[in-house]
Amino acid sequence: MIKRKKTDERRKQIAAAAGALFAERGVRDTTVRDIGDRVGLLSGSLYHHFKTKTDIVHGIMGGYGEDLVARYERAALPGGTSIEKLRRLFHACFEANLEHPDEEAILIRELDNLFREPEFSYVHETLSKIEEIFVNVIEEGIRRREIRANIDPRFVYRMMMDVMGTVPRWYDPRTHHEAEIVDHWIETFFQGIGAPIDV
């Protein structure tokens, strides 16, 4: 049991170190030796935990995708208006991006590169599930007349994700407060930035 626990901890350390390197350099430009050096292991010893570098990527992205889908499904559960559901989705995305900045960076960096390979089809399936969660909430809001009808729900979703994906780059917990940021996002998305026009 103790040995298994140590092995699991070492796998987590390796995955965390590899994730940071993949986010910084990309998977292709990160070698097994780079990862081993980061955690103080010889390359050969690394293969006792992961058979290949690609296996490490699978270990990182598989768990990340499952976590994202679970967060968004919880946020979109029945209860409240569509705007309130979108606020919960914003909070879920905000928290996920702050808790998993390396995974988010890898996703963005590799989406049009490594993740085009067939063995990473699950990454695209995960993104499709997430898109459907958001789009369903937006479409529900249109049906309930809580969101205006002359918008493209998928365009709005992609715009939202582009905005939220930059959070780890600028967020500073010393000067920013999550609730205020989410409220500001919601206000800006649904009221716009144009000043009222006097008629």
Rosetta silent file (secondary structure, phi, psi, omega in degrees, C-alpha in Angstrom):
SEQUENCE: MIKRKKTDERRKQIAAAAGALFAERGVRDTTVRDIGDRVGLLSGSLYHHFKTKTDIVHGIMGGYGEDLVARYERAALPGGTSIEKLRRLFHACFEANLEHPDEEAILIRELDNLFREPEFSYVHETLSKIEEIFVNVIEEGIRRREIRANIDPRFVYRMMMDVMGTVPRWYDPRTHHEAEIVDHWIETFFQGIGAPIDV
SCORE:     score description
SCORE:     0.000 S_00000001
   1 L     0.000  -45.905 -179.822    0.000    0.000    0.000 S_00000001
   2 H   -63.743  -42.241  179.621    2.799    2.426    0.965 S_00000001
   3 H   -63.036  -41.208  179.291    4.737    1.552   -2.178 S_00000001
   4 H   -63.570  -39.874  179.715    1.639    2.128   -4.321 S_00000001
   5 H   -64.526  -41.537  178.513    1.058    5.490   -2.668 S_00000001
   6 H   -64.209  -39.895  178.886    4.645    6.547   -3.352 S_00000001
   7 H   -63.689  -43.050  178.904    4.303    5.430   -6.962 S_00000001
   8 H   -63.450  -41.048  179.518    1.088    7.434   -7.378 S_00000001
   9 H   -64.555  -40.644  179.583    2.710   10.501   -5.829 S_00000001
  10 H   -65.634  -39.381  176.897    5.691   10.182   -8.157 S_00000001
  11 H   -61.413  -40.976  178.352    3.383    9.899  -11.176 S_00000001
  12 H   -64.303  -41.091  178.807    1.620   13.091  -10.091 S_00000001
  13 H   -62.824  -43.529  179.572    4.969   14.866   -9.690 S_00000001
  14 H   -63.781  -45.832 -179.401    6.069   13.761  -13.136 S_00000001
  15 H   -62.285  -41.500  179.823    2.770   14.792  -14.719 S_00000001
  16 H   -64.578  -43.809  179.273    2.880   18.200  -13.001 S_00000001
  17 H   -65.823  -43.422  178.702    6.465   18.834  -14.106 S_00000001
  18 H   -63.580  -41.445  179.865    5.739   17.659  -17.633 S_00000001
  19 H   -59.351  -42.841  178.740    2.603   19.810  -17.768 S_00000001
  20 H   -63.207  -41.284  179.108    4.570   22.931  -16.874 S_00000001
  21 H   -69.158  -42.660  178.638    7.158   22.147  -19.555 S_00000001
  22 H   -61.300  -39.999 -179.586    4.537   21.301  -22.193 S_00000001
  23 H   -66.137  -36.309 -176.676    2.742   24.567  -21.450 S_00000001
  24 H   -80.044  -43.788 -171.395    5.968   26.537  -21.735 S_00000001
  25 H  -112.111  -18.570 -170.605    7.654   24.826  -24.699 S_00000001
  26 L    95.085  154.658 -178.106    5.074   22.607  -26.337 S_00000001
  27 L   -65.851  -44.368 -176.025    5.006   18.809  -26.298 S_00000001
  28 L   -60.295  -37.581 -175.601    7.200   18.405  -29.366 S_00000001
  29 L   -92.932    8.140  174.970    9.997   20.566  -27.959 S_00000001
  30 L  -107.390  124.527 -179.440    9.995   18.944  -24.516 S_00000001
  31 L   -96.291  162.706  175.523   12.129   15.826  -24.198 S_00000001
  32 H   -61.557  -34.279  178.014   11.823   12.972  -21.715 S_00000001
  33 H   -65.013  -39.824  176.744   15.208   14.056  -20.422 S_00000001
  34 H   -57.333  -44.127 -178.802   13.861   17.562  -19.773 S_00000001
  35 H   -66.434  -44.671  179.156   11.064   16.057  -17.696 S_00000001
  36 H   -59.768  -42.982  179.002   13.436   13.758  -15.844 S_00000001
  37 H   -61.643  -37.614 -177.168   15.754   16.655  -15.023 S_00000001
  38 H   -65.819  -33.569 -177.897   12.820   18.670  -13.675 S_00000001
  39 H  -106.276    3.237  177.659   11.852   15.909  -11.196 S_00000001
  40 L    75.155   37.074  178.007   15.339   14.545  -10.511 S_00000001
  41 L  -125.592  147.525  170.490   14.969   11.243  -12.364 S_00000001
  42 L   -71.656  152.308 -178.622   16.994    9.589  -15.088 S_00000001
  43 H   -54.749  -41.026 -178.845   15.102    9.159  -18.350 S_00000001
  44 H   -62.286  -37.554  179.452   15.138    5.387  -17.909 S_00000001
  45 H   -68.479  -28.855 -179.985   13.529    5.645  -14.484 S_00000001
  46 H   -62.831  -33.213 -177.183   10.772    7.817  -15.946 S_00000001
  47 L   -71.412  -10.306  173.953    9.673    4.910  -18.140 S_00000001
  48 L   -73.311  -20.829 -177.042    8.780    2.917  -15.020 S_00000001
  49 L  -104.090  -37.288  177.905    5.925    5.392  -14.508 S_00000001
  50 L  -136.201  132.271 -177.139    4.950    6.294  -18.074 S_00000001
  51 L   -68.452  -36.586 -178.369    5.733    4.221  -21.154 S_00000001
  52 L  -143.154  167.244  174.923    6.004    7.230  -23.465 S_00000001
  53 H   -62.971  -36.750  179.235    5.876   11.005  -23.437 S_00000001
  54 H   -63.020  -34.848  176.990    2.510   10.750  -25.166 S_00000001
  55 H   -61.886  -34.220  177.488    1.204    8.665  -22.253 S_00000001
  56 H   -66.052  -42.846  178.929    2.018   11.591  -19.976 S_00000001
  57 H   -60.448  -44.210  177.828    0.006   13.908  -22.221 S_00000001
  58 H   -59.638  -43.291 -179.539   -2.933   11.485  -22.096 S_00000001
  59 H   -61.567  -38.048  179.797   -2.684   11.345  -18.308 S_00000001
  60 H   -72.531  -52.144 -170.330   -2.776   15.133  -18.064 S_00000001
  61 H   -76.923  -30.580  178.889   -5.458   15.907  -20.646 S_00000001
  62 H   -63.606  -48.138  179.628   -7.790   13.000  -19.887 S_00000001
  63 H   -66.634  -37.955  179.351   -8.214   13.999  -16.262 S_00000001
  64 H   -63.024  -45.187 -179.738   -8.447   17.683  -17.145 S_00000001
  65 H   -62.291  -42.838  178.711  -11.228   17.065  -19.651 S_00000001
  66 H   -62.376  -40.362  179.584  -13.262   14.985  -17.210 S_00000001
  67 H   -63.960  -43.496 -179.572  -12.898   17.690  -14.563 S_00000001
  68 H   -61.787  -49.431 -178.034  -14.077   20.422  -16.954 S_00000001
  69 H   -59.672  -43.561 -179.787  -17.158   18.542  -18.114 S_00000001
  70 H   -62.177  -42.242  178.868  -18.141   17.726  -14.515 S_00000001
  71 H   -60.605  -47.521 -175.323  -17.750   21.381  -13.460 S_00000001
  72 H   -71.345  -34.840  176.713  -19.864   22.684  -16.323 S_00000001
  73 H   -63.357  -40.784  177.752  -22.555   20.043  -15.912 S_00000001
  74 H   -64.483  -42.304 -178.017  -22.929   21.035  -12.260 S_00000001
  75 H   -64.923  -29.954 -175.524  -23.051   24.719  -13.147 S_00000001
  76 L   -93.934    7.150  179.148  -25.782   24.151  -15.743 S_00000001
  77 L   -59.858  153.218 -179.590  -28.082   22.134  -13.475 S_00000001
  78 L   -55.290  145.449  179.472  -31.710   23.361  -13.338 S_00000001
  79 L   133.801  117.608  178.708  -32.320   26.332  -11.108 S_00000001
  80 L    88.608  177.821  179.246  -32.462   30.052  -11.739 S_00000001
  81 L   -78.255  171.665  177.431  -32.590   32.066  -14.932 S_00000001
  82 H   -64.738  -35.674  177.781  -30.379   31.469  -17.945 S_00000001
  83 H   -64.897  -39.629  177.786  -28.287   34.483  -16.963 S_00000001
  84 H   -65.744  -37.318  176.741  -27.777   32.979  -13.504 S_00000001
  85 H   -65.298  -41.859  178.467  -26.717   29.695  -15.098 S_00000001
  86 H   -64.560  -35.225  175.742  -24.251   31.546  -17.326 S_00000001
  87 H   -62.085  -42.571  178.022  -22.890   33.293  -14.243 S_00000001
  88 H   -64.904  -38.496  177.864  -22.316   29.874  -12.656 S_00000001
  89 H   -65.015  -39.927  176.669  -20.646   28.679  -15.879 S_00000001
  90 H   -60.632  -45.725  178.318  -18.388   31.736  -15.856 S_00000001
  91 H   -59.486  -43.943 -179.439  -17.404   30.980  -12.258 S_00000001
  92 H   -61.995  -42.961  179.957  -16.689   27.337  -13.166 S_00000001
  93 H   -67.755  -43.598  179.056  -14.518   28.355  -16.107 S_00000001
  94 H   -56.216  -50.614 -177.892  -12.739   31.041  -14.098 S_00000001
  95 H   -65.619  -40.813  179.931  -11.878   28.601  -11.316 S_00000001
  96 H   -62.821  -41.659 -179.003  -10.830   25.841  -13.726 S_00000001
  97 H   -65.993  -35.467  179.201   -8.473   28.185  -15.590 S_00000001
  98 H   -75.765  -34.238 -179.346   -6.841   29.323  -12.362 S_00000001
  99 H   -79.090  -25.902 -176.131   -6.533   25.800  -10.958 S_00000001
 100 L  -129.997   56.421 -177.656   -5.259   24.294  -14.229 S_00000001
 101 H   -63.815  -35.635 -179.586   -3.265   26.994  -16.082 S_00000001
 102 H   -67.684  -43.597 -179.818   -0.799   24.505  -17.572 S_00000001
 103 H   -62.587  -40.770  178.682   -3.527   22.234  -18.909 S_00000001
 104 H   -64.683  -40.901  178.824   -5.330   25.205  -20.455 S_00000001
 105 H   -65.454  -40.288  177.786   -2.086   26.406  -22.051 S_00000001
 106 H   -63.334  -44.215  179.894   -1.385   22.920  -23.435 S_00000001
 107 H   -57.127  -48.192 -178.991   -4.910   22.726  -24.839 S_00000001
 108 H   -65.674  -44.543 -176.368   -4.543   26.040  -26.656 S_00000001
 109 H   -66.618  -39.409 -171.173   -1.007   25.314  -27.870 S_00000001
 110 H   -99.736   -2.161 -174.540   -1.634   21.780  -29.098 S_00000001
 111 L   -58.546  -39.153  179.998   -5.202   22.008  -30.405 S_00000001
 112 L  -100.403   11.874  179.450   -4.058   22.545  -33.982 S_00000001
 113 L  -122.666 -100.680 -176.696   -0.935   20.423  -33.619 S_00000001
 114 H   -58.140  -38.640 -173.425   -0.637   17.252  -31.545 S_00000001
 115 H   -75.439    2.065  170.205   -4.339   17.055  -30.760 S_00000001
 116 H   -79.455  -14.986  179.697   -5.165   16.614  -34.439 S_00000001
 117 L   -67.084  142.435 -176.945   -3.841   13.067  -34.106 S_00000001
 118 H   -54.629  -33.866 -176.942   -6.629   10.414  -33.987 S_00000001
 119 H   -68.629  -11.502  177.316   -5.571    9.151  -30.551 S_00000001
 120 H  -106.197   22.882  179.839   -6.502   12.564  -29.136 S_00000001
 121 H   -60.266  -27.422 -179.736  -10.020   12.565  -30.557 S_00000001
 122 H   -63.594  -27.382  177.587  -11.331   12.557  -26.976 S_00000001
 123 H   -62.939  -45.455  179.796  -10.006   16.107  -26.544 S_00000001
 124 H   -69.444  -34.140  176.070  -12.280   17.323  -29.338 S_00000001
 125 H   -64.253  -40.219  177.969  -15.169   15.260  -27.996 S_00000001
 126 H   -63.144  -45.054  179.566  -14.710   16.942  -24.612 S_00000001
 127 H   -62.981  -35.955  177.543  -14.701   20.390  -26.200 S_00000001
 128 H   -65.754  -40.364  178.116  -17.879   19.513  -28.104 S_00000001
 129 H   -62.068  -43.596 -179.217  -19.586   18.447  -24.852 S_00000001
 130 H   -64.772  -43.261  178.274  -18.603   21.714  -23.192 S_00000001
 131 H   -59.125  -42.621 -179.526  -19.829   23.744  -26.154 S_00000001
 132 H   -63.639  -37.266  178.733  -23.190   21.966  -26.041 S_00000001
 133 H   -60.741  -50.364  179.971  -23.568   22.736  -22.324 S_00000001
 134 H   -64.037  -47.436 -176.671  -23.048   26.458  -22.911 S_00000001
 135 H   -62.231  -39.768  178.973  -25.080   26.578  -26.125 S_00000001
 136 H   -61.675  -39.373  178.646  -28.010   24.765  -24.510 S_00000001
 137 H   -66.528  -42.734  179.655  -28.096   27.355  -21.717 S_00000001
 138 H   -65.308  -43.745  179.405  -27.961   30.233  -24.217 S_00000001
 139 H   -64.374  -37.118  176.206  -30.670   28.674  -26.403 S_00000001
 140 H   -62.126  -41.110  178.637  -32.830   28.130  -23.336 S_00000001
 141 H   -62.766  -35.698  176.956  -32.372   31.802  -22.510 S_00000001
 142 H   -66.938  -44.399 -179.854  -33.536   32.742  -25.999 S_00000001
 143 H   -63.072  -36.162 -178.203  -36.626   30.551  -25.678 S_00000001
 144 L   -86.773    2.692  179.977  -37.413   32.071  -22.286 S_00000001
 145 L    61.845   30.268  174.309  -36.806   35.595  -23.682 S_00000001
 146 L   -95.102  -17.197  177.493  -34.032   36.176  -21.166 S_00000001
 147 L  -130.371  139.342 -176.038  -31.491   36.505  -23.988 S_00000001
 148 L   -64.902  150.568 -170.499  -32.203   38.307  -27.236 S_00000001
 149 L   -82.369  -18.372 -173.593  -33.081   36.122  -30.202 S_00000001
 150 L   -92.622   41.199  175.276  -30.911   37.730  -32.900 S_00000001
 151 L  -123.204  161.212  174.591  -27.628   36.204  -31.755 S_00000001
 152 L   -99.229  109.490 -176.807  -25.706   33.085  -32.753 S_00000001
 153 H   -55.114  -36.864 -178.363  -25.353   30.970  -29.574 S_00000001
 154 H   -71.664  -35.588  176.155  -22.202   29.230  -30.839 S_00000001
 155 H   -64.456  -43.947  179.245  -20.539   32.527  -31.706 S_00000001
 156 H   -61.695  -43.566  178.846  -21.370   33.865  -28.226 S_00000001
 157 H   -58.545  -48.026 -176.580  -19.984   30.704  -26.616 S_00000001
 158 H   -66.188  -35.748  176.695  -16.695   30.945  -28.545 S_00000001
 159 H   -64.966  -42.584  177.647  -16.345   34.621  -27.719 S_00000001
 160 H   -59.215  -47.155 -176.700  -16.894   33.838  -24.041 S_00000001
 161 H   -66.115  -35.585  176.799  -14.275   31.095  -24.041 S_00000001
 162 H   -62.121  -41.389  179.668  -11.739   33.336  -25.803 S_00000001
 163 H   -66.700  -48.307 -174.958  -12.197   35.956  -23.093 S_00000001
 164 H   -71.225  -25.130 -177.924  -12.047   33.520  -20.183 S_00000001
 165 L   -67.181  -15.923 -178.410   -9.058   31.613  -21.551 S_00000001
 166 L   -89.871   -4.579 -173.989   -6.759   34.577  -20.875 S_00000001
 167 H   -50.289  -50.281 -175.395   -7.468   34.703  -17.119 S_00000001
 168 H   -58.940  -20.881 -177.626   -4.257   32.978  -15.896 S_00000001
 169 H   -75.299  -31.142 -173.720   -2.168   35.606  -17.719 S_00000001
 170 H  -122.440  -13.069 -175.024   -3.466   38.642  -15.858 S_00000001
 171 L   -68.469  130.584  176.512   -5.352   37.538  -12.742 S_00000001
 172 L  -129.440  110.954 -176.857   -3.747   38.661   -9.483 S_00000001
 173 L   -61.704  -16.156  179.168   -5.605   37.560   -6.310 S_00000001
 174 L   -75.694  -26.092 -176.521   -4.093   40.522   -4.446 S_00000001
 175 L  -122.612  -14.203 -179.134   -5.933   43.050   -6.605 S_00000001
 176 L  -112.593  146.948  176.698   -8.696   41.081   -8.344 S_00000001
 177 L  -122.532  126.524 -173.592  -11.780   39.466   -6.838 S_00000001
 178 H   -53.224  -49.224 -175.777  -13.415   36.573   -8.663 S_00000001
 179 H   -60.465  -40.918 -179.696  -17.022   37.570   -7.938 S_00000001
 180 H   -66.606  -39.923  179.656  -16.469   41.135   -9.149 S_00000001
 181 H   -65.105  -45.677  179.959  -14.774   39.947  -12.329 S_00000001
 182 H   -62.466  -43.087  178.352  -17.547   37.485  -13.130 S_00000001
 183 H   -61.438  -39.628  179.825  -20.207   40.131  -12.472 S_00000001
 184 H   -66.835  -41.146  176.359  -18.381   42.556  -14.751 S_00000001
 185 H   -58.609  -49.948 -178.197  -18.161   39.927  -17.493 S_00000001
 186 H   -59.234  -45.467 -179.580  -21.869   39.178  -17.244 S_00000001
 187 H   -61.249  -44.100 -177.976  -22.765   42.872  -17.281 S_00000001
 188 H   -67.746  -42.231 -179.424  -20.535   43.566  -20.281 S_00000001
 189 H   -64.609  -38.459 -171.798  -21.739   40.552  -22.261 S_00000001
 190 H  -102.236   -8.482  174.734  -25.403   41.237  -21.724 S_00000001
 191 H  -117.183  -14.871  178.577  -25.506   45.037  -21.654 S_00000001
 192 L    79.803 -176.433 -178.531  -22.683   45.829  -24.064 S_00000001
 193 L  -115.796   -6.253 -179.577  -20.236   48.724  -23.911 S_00000001
 194 L   -74.546  142.381  177.377  -22.094   51.326  -25.959 S_00000001
 195 L   -72.827  148.075  177.168  -23.513   54.352  -24.167 S_00000001
 196 L   -58.532  140.474 -178.699  -27.303   54.740  -24.286 S_00000001
 197 L   -94.947  122.485  177.807  -28.437   56.793  -27.268 S_00000001
 198 L   -75.274  130.543 -179.924  -30.666   59.733  -26.431 S_00000001
 199 L  -101.620    0.000    0.000  -33.638   59.896  -28.741 S_00000001
